[in-house]
Amino acid sequence: MSKFLGVPLKKPSEVDVVKPLNNLIQSTYNGASEEEKAKYSEAVNEFSKQRNTAIWKFFEKYEASLEVVYAYFDQICALETKIAVSELQIPFKWKDAFDKGSIFGGKISLTHTSLLYEKVCVLFNIAALQSSVASNQQLDTDEGLKLAIKLLQQSAGIFQYLKGATPAAVPSEPTPDLSQDTLTVLQALMVAQAQEVFILKAIKDNMKDQIIAKLCCQAEEFYADVLRAMQKESVRSLWEKEWIPTIAGKQAGFHALTQLYQSLVCRASKKIGEEIARLRNSVDLFKAAQSRGGNETYLDEYFSRAKRNLAESTKDNEFIYNEMIPELSTLASPGKAALAKPLPIPTPLAANFRDIFGGLVPVELHRALTASDMRKNEIVNVEIMKLRESTQTLNAVLASLNLPAAVETADGNSGLPPSLKEKAIEVRQKGGIENVQNLLKELPELLNRNREILDETERMLDEERDSDNQLRTQFKERWTRISSDKLTEMFRTNSKKYREVITNAIEADKVVRQKFEANQKGIQLLSLPPDQIQQSLPSSSGSVDPNCSSVQRLKKLMEDVETIKAEREAVESELKAATFDMKDEFLLALQKDGAIDEPALSLARIGQVLNPLQQQVRESVERQTSLVSEIQSAHGAFVSETGSCGSSRDTLYQELATAYDSYVELSGNLNEGTKFYNDLTQLLVVFQNKISDFVFARKTEKEELLKDLTTESSRQACPATPALPSHYASTSGSGSDIPAGSAPMVPPATAAANMPYPAQMHGMPVPYGAQANVPYPTYVPPPMPQSFNPYATLPYPGNYQYAGFPQGPPPGHYGTYPGSYANQQGGYPNQKPPGW
């Protein structure tokens, strides 16, 4: 048997995967701890090393290389389930496998920023490597035959898979090796070669002649399909020069083997006439196979056997049987047996695959967990806001009634009430008014920092879009890559959302600043030492009886107020601490249904965890309503009994109580605002990094496309030289004396006579080809030797006829061979007789 054809490899380029992948993982898993982030970074570095090793292992065509490249492909498959593949911006560049390049430029290549494109190219090279490893096997051993069959069928399965995967992975026009017609040829070629190995094993195992004939008949049909597909105009120029002759020879060879082994079946059943007819056809086919394949020893052993059997059977028939030799067209087909077929891609490909990103959960699961956590936080925030708004309302009512200060001053006319003393101490411990002022000064700086990051990010997007649009206008339909507007839709949407967030934050900052300005006087007073506060108080208008029933009732109600506030703080802490793990439920749903119904599952669990706390919030709000009514009623009785209401000291106490509540609220708002801006900065930096990766990848893709367009332009033939304008033909300007399309003929002597300088210097040698009257003629090179002309277009091989050698078909066509059915039915390889 002749050698097997190995598919050439796509040549890769090294690329930095560490920075873009780290940025994407950081943005996707932004809630990870520092320890987890370190593990992710280590895994990314290992993945980069794995790629750099695998892409060059393809060129070591040994069986051991397969496991290395299998592991890299498995890792890509595992990784694409754990990240948003569409957001990974890495400019993967792969060169066409069949392009030989030219003197004007390098090989055809394609750069695409997609992990799916990387996966497709790696798969192509895996299939190509499998074909090469299979062709290098020792086919005289069972182990070699089994491995070759397995690899060729797996290779066919990969090429079949790529026919569907490539359009999704490469939205633009792919390189020729990934076109549908090319992949169809390669799949058919692998199946045909696998069938050939099955035949070798059947012959080695001494299987029945009838079975081998059927296997050979199927192989002949497989190779006919390959040959037909190879000669399509869209792919014909891709193949190595020996591929089509080899396939044509194999088709004729397996047709010959079919007839040879079927003749053995006829010999066993004493059908001598049919045996001779098949052997005659077999001999002619073996000759055609050797001629077409350009290999005079191809199937020589079987060819000799066919000639020997033909001579023996012819002699026996002439002397013993005297059977009629039937026409070849009347012989029935031996039937077909297709054992080779494309095998599906196993998962995983590598025998001992280890996922280096084992710490990352599937991206669908992560999204569900993130959505569930956000849903829980929204509900928790709503309940916390209910508590805080109720508490603010309660504080406002108490401040308007000067409580609890009014009942505390009943013990004496000097000094601050105990509650105000505690509030003043707390304000000073928290930094007083200076702390609030410092936080307010920081907000504009934090705001401007975030705004500048977002502005720079949008500027990069705009520059990339403008550059793409400019080149698209310049090259028009030749600029084939996807437009920036389509690729940046999600980026633009996110940028708009961040811009709205910043706008809302600016409005919130204004509200906080206005609240500070409204309560600045009271906060400043609370920030002073106790003796200075005492000096600022106006004199008391009188005193009340501390044993008065209304005073006692108000004090009791103030205790209830403190109780309800303490309960709310506890409920708020429980709400913030409420957690539940949905990972197992989501994983079970993903395995069972293939999808996660996050809202239904999350709401059910959230209800179980938060319903008791939500009930406590409702009860607290309802209790406050009745408590406020009681406080207002008791305060009315207190005013009636004591007459204490409306003094300047009471008014100041109310202002101080309001200022304290505002200070606590402002401190919380400003701390939350500072944290918000810092968190937003981290998000914007990650967003900017992703945009930077995208812009870099698009720049690389742009440069590659420009290079290809420039190379394509350099390969184009020069346009025809324009005809000489007529007014150059004659001094009269009419041009009527010059034949159309011809150059003006000026006598050399006349031209020399009209020249203002000597045409030939005395004593100088005459140039090659010059004459005395034409000292500077057009340069005439020496004649080119006829035995070698590298620039001639030779009609190889059809126009060279050598006596004694079999003559080939016209160039570029493998149509028929002697004795084939194509002679009768209009052109090889469609040589199927009736019934085949």
Stockholm file with secondary structure:
# STOCKHOLM 1.0

chainA/1-836         MSKFLGVPLKKPSEVDVVKPLNNLIQSTYNGASEEEKAKYSEAVNEFSKQRNTAIWKFFEKYEASLEVVYAYFDQICALETKIAVSELQIPFKWKDAFDKGSIFGGKISLTHTSLLYEKVCVLFNIAALQSSVASNQQLDTDEGLKLAIKLLQQSAGIFQYLKGATPAAVPSEPTPDLSQDTLTVLQALMVAQAQEVFILKAIKDNMKDQIIAKLCCQAEEFYADVLRAMQKESVRSLWEKEWIPTIAGKQAGFHALTQLYQSLVCRASKKIGEEIARLRNSVDLFKAAQSRGGNETYLDEYFSRAKRNLAESTKDNEFIYNEMIPELSTLASPGKAALAKPLPIPTPLAANFRDIFGGLVPVELHRALTASDMRKNEIVNVEIMKLRESTQTLNAVLASLNLPAAVETADGNSGLPPSLKEKAIEVRQKGGIENVQNLLKELPELLNRNREILDETERMLDEERDSDNQLRTQFKERWTRISSDKLTEMFRTNSKKYREVITNAIEADKVVRQKFEANQKGIQLLSLPPDQIQQSLPSSSGSVDPNCSSVQRLKKLMEDVETIKAEREAVESELKAATFDMKDEFLLALQKDGAIDEPALSLARIGQVLNPLQQQVRESVERQTSLVSEIQSAHGAFVSETGSCGSSRDTLYQELATAYDSYVELSGNLNEGTKFYNDLTQLLVVFQNKISDFVFARKTEKEELLKDLTTESSRQACPATPALPSHYASTSGSGSDIPAGSAPMVPPATAAANMPYPAQMHGMPVPYGAQANVPYPTYVPPPMPQSFNPYATLPYPGNYQYAGFPQGPPPGHYGTYPGSYANQQGGYPNQKPPGW
#=GR chainA/1-836 SS CCCCCCCCCCCBCCCCCHHHHHHHHHHHTTTCCHHHHHHHHHHHHHHHHHHHHHHHHTTSCSHHHHHHHHHHHHHHHHHTTTSCGGGCCCCEEEECSSCCCBTTBCCCEEEECCHHHHHHHHHHHHHHHHHHHHHTSCTTSHHHHHHHHHHHHHHHHHHHHHHHHHHHHCCSCCCGGGSHHHHHHHHHHHHHHHHHHHHHHHHHTTCCHHHHHHHHHHHHHHHHHHHHHHTSTTTTTTSCTTHHHHHHHHHHHHHHHHHHHHHHHHHHTTCHHHHHHHHHHHHHHHHHHHHHHTCTTTTHHHHHHHHHHHHHHHHHIIIIICCCCCCGGGSCCCCCCCCCCCCCCCSSSSTTCCCTTTTSCCHHHHHHHHHHHHHHHHHHHHHHHHHHHHHHHHHHHHHHTTTTHHHHGGGCSSSCCHHHHHHHHHHHHTTHHHHHHHHHHHHHHHHHHHHHHHHHHHHHHHHHHHHHHHHHHHHGGGCCSCCHHHHTHHHHHHHHHHHHHHHHHHHHHHHHHHHHHHHHHHHHHHTSCHHHHHHHSCCCCCCCCTTCHHHHHHHHHHHHHHHHHHHHHHHHHHHHHCCCCCHHHHHHHHHHHSSCCHHHHHHHHHHHHHHHHHHHHHHHHHHHHHHHHHHHHHHHHHHHHHCCCSCHHHHHHHHHHHHHHHHHHHHHHHHHHHHHHHHHHHHHHHHHHHHHHHHHHHHHHHHHHHHHHHHHHHHSCCCCCCCCCGGGTCTTSCCTTSCTTCCCCCCHHHHHHHCSSCSSCTTCCCCTTCCSSCSSCCCCCCCCCTTCCTTSCCCTTTTCCCTTSCCCCSTTCCCCCTTCTHHHHTSTTCCCCTTC
#=GC SS_cons         CCCCCCCCCCCBCCCCCHHHHHHHHHHHTTTCCHHHHHHHHHHHHHHHHHHHHHHHHTTSCSHHHHHHHHHHHHHHHHHTTTSCGGGCCCCEEEECSSCCCBTTBCCCEEEECCHHHHHHHHHHHHHHHHHHHHHTSCTTSHHHHHHHHHHHHHHHHHHHHHHHHHHHHCCSCCCGGGSHHHHHHHHHHHHHHHHHHHHHHHHHTTCCHHHHHHHHHHHHHHHHHHHHHHTSTTTTTTSCTTHHHHHHHHHHHHHHHHHHHHHHHHHHTTCHHHHHHHHHHHHHHHHHHHHHHTCTTTTHHHHHHHHHHHHHHHHHIIIIICCCCCCGGGSCCCCCCCCCCCCCCCSSSSTTCCCTTTTSCCHHHHHHHHHHHHHHHHHHHHHHHHHHHHHHHHHHHHHHTTTTHHHHGGGCSSSCCHHHHHHHHHHHHTTHHHHHHHHHHHHHHHHHHHHHHHHHHHHHHHHHHHHHHHHHHHHGGGCCSCCHHHHTHHHHHHHHHHHHHHHHHHHHHHHHHHHHHHHHHHHHHHTSCHHHHHHHSCCCCCCCCTTCHHHHHHHHHHHHHHHHHHHHHHHHHHHHHCCCCCHHHHHHHHHHHSSCCHHHHHHHHHHHHHHHHHHHHHHHHHHHHHHHHHHHHHHHHHHHHHCCCSCHHHHHHHHHHHHHHHHHHHHHHHHHHHHHHHHHHHHHHHHHHHHHHHHHHHHHHHHHHHHHHHHHHHHSCCCCCCCCCGGGTCTTSCCTTSCTTCCCCCCHHHHHHHCSSCSSCTTCCCCTTCCSSCSSCCCCCCCCCTTCCTTSCCCTTTTCCCTTSCCCCSTTCCCCCTTCTHHHHTSTTCCCCTTC
//
